[in-house]
Amino acid sequence: MSQIINIYCDESCHLENDNITPMALGAVWVVKDKVKEINQRLREIKARNGLENIEVKWTKLSSNHYQLYLDLIDYFFDDDDLHFRGVVIPDKSLLQHEGFNQSHDEWYYKMFFVSLKVILSPIYRYHIYLDYKDTLGNKRLQKLHDVLCNNYYDFSREIIEKTQLVKSHQIELIQLTDILTGALTYHYRNLNKNNGKNLILKRIIERSGYSLNQNTLYKEEKYNLLIWKPQEGWSE
């Protein structure tokens, strides 16, 4: 039986009319057999910082309380079992949905496929987890599952075996994905007023070895990044 890979997904500034220019989609992936151990290590890092029971999120990162976040980022880069894929859309205002006969939601699902297609391989099985955000989550999740399976001709769902909504406060790996994804939109919004976020962003740039201003190699496995443009991938 093929190995199972867990993928934890998050999104930042993805709404069409939120008056924020950039958008990012992020995914952390790891072999399922390692998930329990990694979640335990993440909880231990929280405990060492005296914050065992809190949910870490990019939006909660303050100018003065950032050591926990630095420790989490270092753990991500130190653990060879953890991988990240990020896709940044630098300017949502350039999108022309009408010209391609699609809604923003339809384009959003296409972009999730763009985000995940680098990760997916027919030799593995995948369990995909998304953060629960609203009551429309189940409908969106089903649509995403359909889009992914159709594009991989996985009509029997033997590759993308499972998609599930989860609550981020219960899953440390979703929280880690939130931090890595939120850092991308912070960078592309050219924000710099939060010292804690500035330090986390700097640490990601240092540890990844990438400026975050251009694509990584397609097969980069640790910190994989695509800066999407309208003429790339799913034409927009």
ROSEKOL-859758 format. One record per residue: residue in one letter; x negated, z negated, y negated of N, C-alpha, C in turn. Coordinates in steps of 0.2 Angstrom, whole numbers, padded with zeros to 4 digits. Example, Ala and Ser with C-alpha at 12.3 -4.5 7.8 and 13.67 -1.06 7.14 Angstrom:
<pts>
+-----+-------+-------+-------+-------+-------+-------+-------+-------+-------+
| res |  n_xx |  n_zz |  n_yy | ca_xx | ca_zz | ca_yy |  c_xx |  c_zz |  c_yy |
+-----+-------+-------+-------+-------+-------+-------+-------+-------+-------+
|   a | -0066 | -0039 |  0028 | -0062 | -0039 |  0022 | -0066 | -0039 |  0016 |
|   s | -0064 | -0035 |  0011 | -0068 | -0036 |  0005 | -0064 | -0039 |  0000 |
+-----+-------+-------+-------+-------+-------+-------+-------+-------+-------+
</pts>
This chain:
<pts>
+-----+-------+-------+-------+-------+-------+-------+-------+-------+-------+
| res |  n_xx |  n_zz |  n_yy | ca_xx | ca_zz | ca_yy |  c_xx |  c_zz |  c_yy |
+-----+-------+-------+-------+-------+-------+-------+-------+-------+-------+
|   m | -0004 |  0000 |  0006 |  0000 |  0000 |  0000 | -0004 |  0000 | -0006 |
|   s | -0003 |  0004 | -0011 | -0007 |  0005 | -0017 | -0006 | -0002 | -0021 |
|   q | -0012 | -0003 | -0025 | -0012 | -0008 | -0030 | -0007 | -0008 | -0035 |
|   i | -0005 | -0014 | -0037 | -0001 | -0015 | -0043 | -0004 | -0017 | -0049 |
|   i | -0003 | -0013 | -0055 | -0006 | -0014 | -0061 |  0000 | -0017 | -0066 |
|   n | -0001 | -0023 | -0069 |  0004 | -0025 | -0074 |  0002 | -0023 | -0081 |
|   i |  0007 | -0020 | -0085 |  0005 | -0018 | -0091 |  0010 | -0022 | -0096 |
|   y |  0007 | -0025 | -0101 |  0011 | -0029 | -0106 |  0011 | -0025 | -0113 |
|   c |  0017 | -0024 | -0115 |  0017 | -0019 | -0121 |  0020 | -0023 | -0127 |
|   d |  0018 | -0021 | -0133 |  0021 | -0023 | -0139 |  0021 | -0018 | -0144 |
|   e |  0024 | -0019 | -0150 |  0024 | -0014 | -0155 |  0024 | -0018 | -0162 |
|   s |  0022 | -0015 | -0167 |  0021 | -0018 | -0174 |  0023 | -0013 | -0179 |
|   c |  0028 | -0015 | -0183 |  0030 | -0011 | -0189 |  0033 | -0004 | -0186 |
|   h |  0037 | -0004 | -0181 |  0039 |  0002 | -0178 |  0046 |  0004 | -0181 |
|   l |  0049 |  0000 | -0185 |  0056 |  0002 | -0187 |  0055 |  0008 | -0193 |
|   e |  0060 |  0012 | -0193 |  0060 |  0018 | -0197 |  0060 |  0017 | -0204 |
|   n |  0064 |  0012 | -0206 |  0065 |  0011 | -0213 |  0063 |  0004 | -0215 |
|   d |  0057 |  0002 | -0213 |  0055 | -0005 | -0215 |  0050 | -0005 | -0221 |
|   n |  0049 |  0000 | -0224 |  0045 |  0001 | -0230 |  0038 | -0001 | -0229 |
|   i |  0036 |  0000 | -0223 |  0029 | -0001 | -0221 |  0026 |  0006 | -0218 |
|   t |  0021 |  0008 | -0221 |  0018 |  0015 | -0219 |  0016 |  0015 | -0212 |
|   p |  0011 |  0011 | -0209 |  0008 |  0012 | -0203 |  0013 |  0009 | -0197 |
|   m |  0011 |  0011 | -0191 |  0015 |  0008 | -0185 |  0010 |  0008 | -0180 |
|   a |  0010 |  0003 | -0175 |  0006 |  0003 | -0169 |  0010 |  0001 | -0163 |
|   l |  0008 |  0004 | -0158 |  0010 |  0002 | -0151 |  0004 |  0000 | -0147 |
|   g |  0004 | -0006 | -0143 | -0001 | -0008 | -0140 |  0001 | -0010 | -0133 |
|   a | -0004 | -0010 | -0128 | -0003 | -0012 | -0121 | -0009 | -0015 | -0118 |
|   v | -0009 | -0021 | -0115 | -0014 | -0024 | -0111 | -0012 | -0023 | -0104 |
|   w | -0017 | -0021 | -0100 | -0016 | -0020 | -0093 | -0021 | -0023 | -0089 |
|   v | -0019 | -0025 | -0083 | -0023 | -0029 | -0079 | -0020 | -0029 | -0071 |
|   v | -0025 | -0029 | -0067 | -0022 | -0029 | -0060 | -0018 | -0035 | -0058 |
|   k | -0012 | -0034 | -0055 | -0007 | -0040 | -0054 | -0011 | -0046 | -0051 |
|   d | -0015 | -0045 | -0046 | -0018 | -0051 | -0043 | -0022 | -0055 | -0047 |
|   k | -0024 | -0053 | -0053 | -0028 | -0057 | -0058 | -0023 | -0060 | -0063 |
|   v | -0017 | -0059 | -0063 | -0013 | -0061 | -0069 | -0012 | -0069 | -0069 |
|   k | -0011 | -0072 | -0064 | -0010 | -0079 | -0064 | -0016 | -0083 | -0066 |
|   e | -0022 | -0080 | -0064 | -0028 | -0083 | -0066 | -0030 | -0082 | -0074 |
|   i | -0028 | -0076 | -0076 | -0029 | -0075 | -0083 | -0024 | -0079 | -0088 |
|   n | -0018 | -0079 | -0086 | -0013 | -0083 | -0090 | -0015 | -0090 | -0090 |
|   q | -0018 | -0093 | -0084 | -0021 | -0100 | -0084 | -0027 | -0101 | -0089 |
|   r | -0031 | -0096 | -0089 | -0037 | -0096 | -0094 | -0035 | -0096 | -0101 |
|   l | -0030 | -0092 | -0102 | -0027 | -0092 | -0109 | -0024 | -0099 | -0111 |
|   r | -0020 | -0102 | -0106 | -0017 | -0108 | -0108 | -0023 | -0113 | -0109 |
|   e | -0028 | -0113 | -0105 | -0034 | -0118 | -0106 | -0037 | -0117 | -0113 |
|   i | -0038 | -0111 | -0115 | -0040 | -0110 | -0122 | -0036 | -0113 | -0127 |
|   k | -0029 | -0112 | -0126 | -0025 | -0116 | -0131 | -0026 | -0123 | -0131 |
|   a | -0026 | -0126 | -0125 | -0027 | -0133 | -0124 | -0033 | -0136 | -0127 |
|   r | -0039 | -0132 | -0126 | -0045 | -0134 | -0129 | -0045 | -0134 | -0137 |
|   n | -0040 | -0130 | -0140 | -0039 | -0130 | -0147 | -0033 | -0135 | -0149 |
|   g | -0031 | -0139 | -0144 | -0026 | -0144 | -0146 | -0019 | -0140 | -0147 |
|   l | -0018 | -0134 | -0145 | -0012 | -0131 | -0146 | -0009 | -0128 | -0140 |
|   e | -0009 | -0132 | -0135 | -0007 | -0129 | -0128 |  0000 | -0127 | -0128 |
|   n |  0005 | -0129 | -0132 |  0012 | -0127 | -0131 |  0014 | -0122 | -0136 |
|   i |  0010 | -0120 | -0140 |  0012 | -0115 | -0146 |  0012 | -0108 | -0143 |
|   e |  0016 | -0104 | -0146 |  0016 | -0096 | -0145 |  0012 | -0093 | -0150 |
|   v |  0006 | -0090 | -0148 |  0002 | -0087 | -0153 |  0005 | -0080 | -0155 |
|   k |  0005 | -0078 | -0161 |  0007 | -0072 | -0164 |  0003 | -0070 | -0170 |
|   w |  0003 | -0063 | -0171 | -0001 | -0061 | -0176 |  0002 | -0064 | -0183 |
|   t |  0009 | -0064 | -0183 |  0012 | -0066 | -0189 |  0011 | -0073 | -0191 |
|   k |  0009 | -0077 | -0186 |  0008 | -0084 | -0187 |  0001 | -0086 | -0189 |
|   l | -0004 | -0081 | -0189 | -0011 | -0082 | -0190 | -0012 | -0084 | -0197 |
|   s | -0014 | -0090 | -0199 | -0015 | -0092 | -0206 | -0022 | -0091 | -0208 |
|   s | -0023 | -0092 | -0214 | -0030 | -0092 | -0217 | -0034 | -0098 | -0215 |
|   n | -0032 | -0103 | -0213 | -0036 | -0109 | -0211 | -0036 | -0111 | -0204 |
|   h | -0031 | -0108 | -0200 | -0031 | -0110 | -0193 | -0032 | -0104 | -0189 |
|   y | -0038 | -0102 | -0187 | -0039 | -0096 | -0184 | -0044 | -0096 | -0178 |
|   q | -0047 | -0102 | -0177 | -0052 | -0103 | -0171 | -0049 | -0101 | -0164 |
|   l | -0042 | -0103 | -0163 | -0039 | -0102 | -0157 | -0039 | -0094 | -0156 |
|   y | -0037 | -0090 | -0161 | -0037 | -0083 | -0161 | -0043 | -0080 | -0160 |
|   l | -0049 | -0083 | -0163 | -0055 | -0080 | -0161 | -0057 | -0081 | -0154 |
|   d | -0056 | -0087 | -0151 | -0057 | -0089 | -0144 | -0053 | -0084 | -0140 |
|   l | -0047 | -0082 | -0141 | -0043 | -0078 | -0137 | -0046 | -0071 | -0137 |
|   i | -0048 | -0068 | -0143 | -0051 | -0062 | -0144 | -0058 | -0061 | -0140 |
|   d | -0062 | -0067 | -0140 | -0068 | -0067 | -0137 | -0067 | -0067 | -0129 |
|   y | -0062 | -0070 | -0127 | -0060 | -0070 | -0120 | -0058 | -0064 | -0117 |
|   f | -0054 | -0060 | -0121 | -0052 | -0053 | -0120 | -0058 | -0049 | -0119 |
|   f | -0063 | -0049 | -0123 | -0069 | -0045 | -0122 | -0073 | -0047 | -0117 |
|   d | -0073 | -0053 | -0115 | -0078 | -0056 | -0110 | -0075 | -0055 | -0103 |
|   d | -0069 | -0054 | -0102 | -0066 | -0053 | -0096 | -0065 | -0046 | -0094 |
|   d | -0069 | -0044 | -0089 | -0069 | -0037 | -0087 | -0062 | -0034 | -0084 |
|   d | -0058 | -0039 | -0082 | -0051 | -0037 | -0079 | -0046 | -0035 | -0084 |
|   l | -0048 | -0037 | -0091 | -0043 | -0035 | -0096 | -0044 | -0029 | -0100 |
|   h | -0039 | -0025 | -0101 | -0040 | -0019 | -0105 | -0035 | -0018 | -0110 |
|   f | -0036 | -0014 | -0115 | -0031 | -0013 | -0121 | -0031 | -0006 | -0123 |
|   r | -0025 | -0003 | -0124 | -0024 |  0003 | -0126 | -0019 |  0003 | -0133 |
|   g | -0022 |  0005 | -0138 | -0018 |  0005 | -0144 | -0017 |  0012 | -0147 |
|   v | -0011 |  0013 | -0150 | -0009 |  0020 | -0153 | -0007 |  0018 | -0160 |
|   v | -0010 |  0021 | -0165 | -0008 |  0020 | -0172 | -0005 |  0026 | -0175 |
|   i |  0000 |  0025 | -0178 |  0003 |  0031 | -0182 |  0002 |  0029 | -0190 |
|   p | -0003 |  0032 | -0193 | -0005 |  0029 | -0200 |  0000 |  0030 | -0205 |
|   d |  0005 |  0035 | -0204 |  0009 |  0036 | -0210 |  0016 |  0038 | -0207 |
|   k |  0021 |  0034 | -0206 |  0027 |  0036 | -0204 |  0031 |  0040 | -0208 |
|   s |  0029 |  0040 | -0215 |  0033 |  0045 | -0220 |  0032 |  0052 | -0218 |
|   l |  0026 |  0054 | -0214 |  0025 |  0061 | -0213 |  0029 |  0064 | -0207 |
|   l |  0033 |  0059 | -0204 |  0037 |  0061 | -0198 |  0043 |  0066 | -0201 |
|   q |  0044 |  0071 | -0197 |  0050 |  0075 | -0199 |  0054 |  0076 | -0193 |
|   h |  0058 |  0071 | -0191 |  0062 |  0071 | -0185 |  0067 |  0077 | -0185 |
|   e |  0070 |  0078 | -0191 |  0075 |  0084 | -0191 |  0073 |  0090 | -0189 |
|   g |  0066 |  0092 | -0190 |  0063 |  0098 | -0189 |  0062 |  0099 | -0181 |
|   f |  0062 |  0093 | -0178 |  0061 |  0093 | -0170 |  0067 |  0091 | -0166 |
|   n |  0073 |  0091 | -0170 |  0079 |  0089 | -0167 |  0079 |  0083 | -0163 |
|   q |  0076 |  0078 | -0166 |  0076 |  0071 | -0163 |  0077 |  0066 | -0168 |
|   s |  0079 |  0060 | -0165 |  0080 |  0054 | -0169 |  0073 |  0050 | -0169 |
|   h |  0073 |  0045 | -0173 |  0067 |  0041 | -0173 |  0066 |  0037 | -0167 |
|   d |  0072 |  0035 | -0164 |  0072 |  0032 | -0157 |  0069 |  0036 | -0152 |
|   e |  0071 |  0042 | -0152 |  0069 |  0047 | -0147 |  0061 |  0048 | -0147 |
|   w |  0059 |  0049 | -0154 |  0052 |  0049 | -0155 |  0048 |  0043 | -0153 |
|   y |  0051 |  0037 | -0154 |  0048 |  0031 | -0152 |  0047 |  0031 | -0144 |
|   y |  0051 |  0033 | -0140 |  0050 |  0033 | -0133 |  0045 |  0038 | -0131 |
|   k |  0044 |  0044 | -0135 |  0039 |  0049 | -0133 |  0032 |  0046 | -0135 |
|   m |  0032 |  0042 | -0140 |  0026 |  0039 | -0142 |  0024 |  0033 | -0137 |
|   f |  0029 |  0030 | -0134 |  0027 |  0025 | -0129 |  0024 |  0028 | -0123 |
|   f |  0026 |  0034 | -0122 |  0023 |  0038 | -0116 |  0016 |  0040 | -0118 |
|   v |  0015 |  0042 | -0124 |  0008 |  0044 | -0127 |  0004 |  0038 | -0126 |
|   s |  0007 |  0032 | -0127 |  0003 |  0026 | -0127 |  0001 |  0024 | -0120 |
|   l |  0005 |  0025 | -0115 |  0004 |  0023 | -0108 |  0001 |  0029 | -0104 |
|   k |  0001 |  0035 | -0105 | -0001 |  0040 | -0101 | -0008 |  0040 | -0099 |
|   v | -0012 |  0037 | -0104 | -0019 |  0036 | -0102 | -0020 |  0031 | -0097 |
|   i | -0016 |  0026 | -0096 | -0016 |  0021 | -0092 | -0014 |  0023 | -0085 |
|   l | -0009 |  0026 | -0084 | -0005 |  0028 | -0078 | -0009 |  0033 | -0074 |
|   s | -0009 |  0031 | -0067 | -0012 |  0035 | -0062 | -0007 |  0035 | -0056 |
|   p | -0007 |  0041 | -0052 | -0002 |  0041 | -0047 | -0005 |  0037 | -0041 |
|   i | -0011 |  0035 | -0041 | -0014 |  0031 | -0035 | -0012 |  0024 | -0036 |
|   y | -0009 |  0021 | -0041 | -0007 |  0014 | -0042 |  0001 |  0014 | -0043 |
|   r |  0003 |  0008 | -0042 |  0010 |  0006 | -0044 |  0010 |  0002 | -0051 |
|   y |  0015 |  0002 | -0055 |  0015 | -0001 | -0061 |  0021 | -0005 | -0062 |
|   h |  0020 | -0011 | -0065 |  0025 | -0016 | -0068 |  0024 | -0016 | -0075 |
|   i |  0029 | -0014 | -0079 |  0028 | -0014 | -0086 |  0033 | -0019 | -0089 |
|   y |  0030 | -0023 | -0094 |  0033 | -0029 | -0097 |  0034 | -0028 | -0104 |
|   l |  0039 | -0028 | -0107 |  0040 | -0028 | -0115 |  0043 | -0034 | -0117 |
|   d |  0041 | -0036 | -0123 |  0044 | -0042 | -0127 |  0051 | -0041 | -0129 |
|   y |  0055 | -0046 | -0127 |  0062 | -0046 | -0129 |  0063 | -0047 | -0136 |
|   k |  0066 | -0042 | -0140 |  0067 | -0043 | -0147 |  0074 | -0043 | -0149 |
|   d |  0078 | -0040 | -0146 |  0085 | -0040 | -0148 |  0090 | -0038 | -0142 |
|   t |  0096 | -0038 | -0144 |  0101 | -0037 | -0138 |  0101 | -0029 | -0136 |
|   l |  0098 | -0025 | -0139 |  0097 | -0018 | -0137 |  0092 | -0017 | -0133 |
|   g |  0088 | -0022 | -0131 |  0082 | -0022 | -0127 |  0083 | -0019 | -0120 |
|   n |  0088 | -0021 | -0117 |  0089 | -0018 | -0110 |  0090 | -0010 | -0110 |
|   k |  0094 | -0008 | -0115 |  0096 | -0001 | -0116 |  0089 |  0003 | -0117 |
|   r |  0085 |  0000 | -0122 |  0079 |  0003 | -0124 |  0074 |  0004 | -0118 |
|   l |  0074 | -0002 | -0114 |  0070 | -0002 | -0108 |  0071 |  0003 | -0103 |
|   q |  0078 |  0004 | -0102 |  0080 |  0008 | -0097 |  0078 |  0016 | -0099 |
|   k |  0079 |  0017 | -0105 |  0077 |  0023 | -0108 |  0070 |  0025 | -0107 |
|   l |  0066 |  0020 | -0109 |  0058 |  0020 | -0108 |  0056 |  0022 | -0101 |
|   h |  0060 |  0018 | -0096 |  0058 |  0019 | -0089 |  0060 |  0026 | -0087 |
|   d |  0065 |  0029 | -0089 |  0067 |  0036 | -0088 |  0062 |  0041 | -0090 |
|   v |  0060 |  0040 | -0097 |  0056 |  0044 | -0100 |  0049 |  0044 | -0096 |
|   l |  0047 |  0039 | -0094 |  0040 |  0038 | -0091 |  0041 |  0041 | -0084 |
|   c |  0046 |  0040 | -0080 |  0047 |  0043 | -0073 |  0048 |  0050 | -0074 |
|   n |  0052 |  0053 | -0078 |  0053 |  0060 | -0079 |  0046 |  0064 | -0080 |
|   n |  0042 |  0061 | -0085 |  0036 |  0064 | -0086 |  0031 |  0064 | -0081 |
|   y |  0032 |  0059 | -0076 |  0027 |  0059 | -0071 |  0030 |  0062 | -0064 |
|   y |  0036 |  0065 | -0065 |  0040 |  0067 | -0059 |  0041 |  0062 | -0054 |
|   d |  0041 |  0056 | -0057 |  0042 |  0050 | -0052 |  0049 |  0048 | -0051 |
|   f |  0053 |  0053 | -0049 |  0060 |  0052 | -0048 |  0062 |  0046 | -0043 |
|   s |  0058 |  0045 | -0039 |  0059 |  0039 | -0034 |  0057 |  0033 | -0036 |
|   r |  0053 |  0033 | -0042 |  0051 |  0027 | -0045 |  0046 |  0023 | -0041 |
|   e |  0041 |  0027 | -0038 |  0036 |  0024 | -0033 |  0030 |  0023 | -0037 |
|   i |  0029 |  0026 | -0043 |  0023 |  0024 | -0047 |  0025 |  0019 | -0053 |
|   i |  0030 |  0021 | -0057 |  0032 |  0016 | -0062 |  0038 |  0012 | -0058 |
|   e |  0036 |  0007 | -0054 |  0040 |  0003 | -0050 |  0045 | -0001 | -0053 |
|   k |  0043 | -0004 | -0059 |  0047 | -0009 | -0062 |  0046 | -0010 | -0070 |
|   t |  0051 | -0010 | -0073 |  0051 | -0012 | -0081 |  0055 | -0018 | -0082 |
|   q |  0053 | -0023 | -0086 |  0056 | -0029 | -0087 |  0055 | -0032 | -0094 |
|   l |  0060 | -0034 | -0097 |  0060 | -0038 | -0103 |  0058 | -0045 | -0102 |
|   v |  0053 | -0048 | -0106 |  0051 | -0054 | -0105 |  0051 | -0058 | -0112 |
|   k |  0051 | -0064 | -0112 |  0051 | -0068 | -0118 |  0044 | -0070 | -0120 |
|   s |  0041 | -0068 | -0125 |  0034 | -0069 | -0127 |  0031 | -0076 | -0126 |
|   h |  0036 | -0081 | -0128 |  0033 | -0088 | -0128 |  0032 | -0090 | -0121 |
|   q |  0034 | -0086 | -0116 |  0033 | -0088 | -0109 |  0027 | -0085 | -0106 |
|   i |  0025 | -0079 | -0109 |  0020 | -0075 | -0106 |  0013 | -0075 | -0111 |
|   e |  0008 | -0078 | -0109 |  0002 | -0078 | -0113 | -0001 | -0071 | -0114 |
|   l |  0000 | -0066 | -0109 | -0003 | -0059 | -0110 |  0001 | -0055 | -0115 |
|   i |  0007 | -0057 | -0115 |  0011 | -0053 | -0121 |  0009 | -0056 | -0127 |
|   q |  0007 | -0062 | -0128 |  0005 | -0065 | -0134 | -0002 | -0062 | -0136 |
|   l | -0006 | -0061 | -0131 | -0013 | -0057 | -0132 | -0012 | -0050 | -0135 |
|   t | -0007 | -0047 | -0132 | -0005 | -0040 | -0134 | -0003 | -0040 | -0141 |
|   d |  0001 | -0045 | -0143 |  0004 | -0045 | -0150 | -0002 | -0046 | -0155 |
|   i | -0007 | -0050 | -0153 | -0013 | -0051 | -0158 | -0016 | -0044 | -0159 |
|   l | -0018 | -0041 | -0153 | -0022 | -0035 | -0153 | -0018 | -0029 | -0157 |
|   t | -0012 | -0029 | -0156 | -0008 | -0024 | -0159 | -0007 | -0025 | -0167 |
|   g | -0005 | -0032 | -0168 | -0004 | -0033 | -0175 | -0010 | -0032 | -0179 |
|   a | -0016 | -0033 | -0176 | -0022 | -0032 | -0180 | -0023 | -0025 | -0182 |
|   l | -0021 | -0020 | -0178 | -0021 | -0013 | -0180 | -0017 | -0011 | -0186 |
|   t | -0011 | -0014 | -0186 | -0007 | -0012 | -0192 | -0009 | -0016 | -0198 |
|   y | -0012 | -0022 | -0197 | -0015 | -0025 | -0203 | -0021 | -0021 | -0206 |
|   h | -0025 | -0018 | -0202 | -0031 | -0014 | -0204 | -0028 | -0008 | -0207 |
|   y | -0023 | -0005 | -0205 | -0021 |  0001 | -0208 | -0016 |  0000 | -0214 |
|   r | -0014 | -0006 | -0215 | -0011 | -0007 | -0221 | -0016 | -0009 | -0227 |
|   n | -0022 | -0009 | -0225 | -0027 | -0011 | -0230 | -0026 | -0018 | -0233 |
|   l | -0024 | -0023 | -0229 | -0023 | -0030 | -0231 | -0029 | -0034 | -0230 |
|   n | -0030 | -0038 | -0235 | -0036 | -0043 | -0234 | -0035 | -0050 | -0237 |
|   k | -0029 | -0052 | -0239 | -0028 | -0058 | -0242 | -0028 | -0064 | -0237 |
|   n | -0027 | -0063 | -0231 | -0027 | -0068 | -0226 | -0034 | -0069 | -0223 |
|   n | -0038 | -0074 | -0224 | -0044 | -0075 | -0222 | -0045 | -0075 | -0214 |
|   g | -0040 | -0079 | -0211 | -0040 | -0079 | -0204 | -0039 | -0072 | -0201 |
|   k | -0034 | -0068 | -0203 | -0033 | -0062 | -0201 | -0039 | -0057 | -0202 |
|   n | -0042 | -0058 | -0208 | -0049 | -0054 | -0209 | -0054 | -0056 | -0204 |
|   l | -0055 | -0062 | -0202 | -0060 | -0064 | -0197 | -0058 | -0061 | -0190 |
|   i | -0052 | -0061 | -0188 | -0050 | -0059 | -0182 | -0051 | -0051 | -0181 |
|   l | -0049 | -0048 | -0187 | -0050 | -0041 | -0187 | -0058 | -0039 | -0187 |
|   k | -0062 | -0043 | -0190 | -0069 | -0042 | -0190 | -0072 | -0043 | -0183 |
|   r | -0069 | -0048 | -0180 | -0072 | -0049 | -0173 | -0070 | -0044 | -0168 |
|   i | -0064 | -0041 | -0169 | -0062 | -0035 | -0164 | -0066 | -0029 | -0166 |
|   i | -0068 | -0028 | -0172 | -0072 | -0022 | -0173 | -0079 | -0023 | -0171 |
|   e | -0082 | -0030 | -0171 | -0088 | -0031 | -0169 | -0089 | -0031 | -0161 |
|   r | -0084 | -0034 | -0158 | -0084 | -0034 | -0151 | -0082 | -0028 | -0147 |
|   s | -0078 | -0024 | -0150 | -0076 | -0017 | -0147 | -0082 | -0012 | -0149 |
|   g | -0085 | -0013 | -0154 | -0090 | -0008 | -0156 | -0087 | -0002 | -0160 |
|   y | -0081 | -0002 | -0161 | -0077 |  0003 | -0165 | -0075 |  0001 | -0172 |
|   s | -0075 |  0006 | -0176 | -0072 |  0005 | -0183 | -0065 |  0004 | -0184 |
|   l | -0061 |  0007 | -0178 | -0054 |  0007 | -0178 | -0051 |  0013 | -0183 |
|   n | -0056 |  0017 | -0185 | -0054 |  0022 | -0190 | -0054 |  0029 | -0186 |
|   q | -0056 |  0029 | -0180 | -0055 |  0036 | -0176 | -0054 |  0034 | -0169 |
|   n | -0053 |  0040 | -0165 | -0051 |  0039 | -0158 | -0057 |  0037 | -0154 |
|   t | -0056 |  0033 | -0149 | -0061 |  0032 | -0144 | -0061 |  0037 | -0139 |
|   l | -0066 |  0037 | -0135 | -0066 |  0042 | -0129 | -0059 |  0041 | -0125 |
|   y | -0056 |  0047 | -0123 | -0050 |  0047 | -0119 | -0050 |  0042 | -0113 |
|   k | -0056 |  0041 | -0110 | -0056 |  0037 | -0104 | -0059 |  0030 | -0105 |
|   e | -0060 |  0028 | -0112 | -0062 |  0022 | -0113 | -0058 |  0016 | -0110 |
|   e | -0060 |  0012 | -0107 | -0056 |  0007 | -0103 | -0055 |  0000 | -0106 |
|   k | -0060 | -0002 | -0110 | -0059 | -0009 | -0112 | -0055 | -0009 | -0118 |
|   y | -0057 | -0005 | -0124 | -0053 | -0005 | -0130 | -0052 |  0002 | -0131 |
|   n | -0046 |  0005 | -0129 | -0045 |  0012 | -0130 | -0040 |  0013 | -0136 |
|   l | -0042 |  0018 | -0140 | -0038 |  0019 | -0147 | -0037 |  0026 | -0148 |
|   l | -0031 |  0027 | -0150 | -0029 |  0034 | -0152 | -0026 |  0033 | -0159 |
|   i | -0028 |  0037 | -0164 | -0025 |  0038 | -0171 | -0021 |  0044 | -0171 |
|   w | -0015 |  0043 | -0170 | -0010 |  0049 | -0169 | -0009 |  0053 | -0175 |
|   k | -0009 |  0059 | -0175 | -0007 |  0063 | -0180 | -0001 |  0068 | -0178 |
|   p |  0003 |  0070 | -0183 |  0009 |  0074 | -0181 |  0008 |  0080 | -0177 |
|   q |  0002 |  0083 | -0177 |  0001 |  0089 | -0173 | -0001 |  0088 | -0166 |
|   e | -0003 |  0081 | -0165 | -0005 |  0080 | -0158 |  0000 |  0077 | -0153 |
|   g | -0001 |  0079 | -0147 |  0003 |  0076 | -0142 |  0010 |  0079 | -0142 |
|   w |  0015 |  0075 | -0142 |  0022 |  0077 | -0143 |  0022 |  0079 | -0150 |
|   s |  0023 |  0086 | -0151 |  0023 |  0088 | -0158 |  0029 |  0085 | -0162 |
|   e |  0027 |  0084 | -0168 |  0031 |  0081 | -0173 |  0031 |  0084 | -0179 |
+-----+-------+-------+-------+-------+-------+-------+-------+-------+-------+
</pts>
